[in-house]
Amino acid sequence: MIRAATKEEIEDFERETNYCPSKKAKGIVNEVDGKVAAMIIYDYWTYTSVQVHIHAPNFRYFIDPKFIHEIFHYPFITCDRKVLVAVTPDESKGSLAVSKWLGFKETYRMKDGWCDGEDMVLKELKRADCRWLQQKAA
């Protein structure tokens, strides 16, 4: 079942990832058998953009076509944002590969921006470039 994330689920994500969400953080969950199988959090909203954070304990539930459609429909269509922003540590090769597969493009790399010896990679996906909006949810 695809649904809005609860405040408690966003707080659980915070504890697992050392991420500190703002009070305006929103999320979408793909729930399977009563458990969070995949989640995306939207936070740090501006007039035209929002930062995204992906959490997928089981990647196969993340790539569910209905879930992917919803995670892009919500910020781009429902919330009328033009750009999604994602920040990833350089060492997280899996996360970088997933974001590239989703269509994010690297826009900046900050040397030692994540921690000493590890770059922070800033990526963006513009609404006009989002191929997932062209596809119908299955």
Summary of the structure (lengths in Angstrom):
residues: 138
radius of gyration: 14.4
end to end distance: 13.5
largest distance: 43.7
contacts: 394
relative contact order: 0.15
helix: 33%
strand: 38%
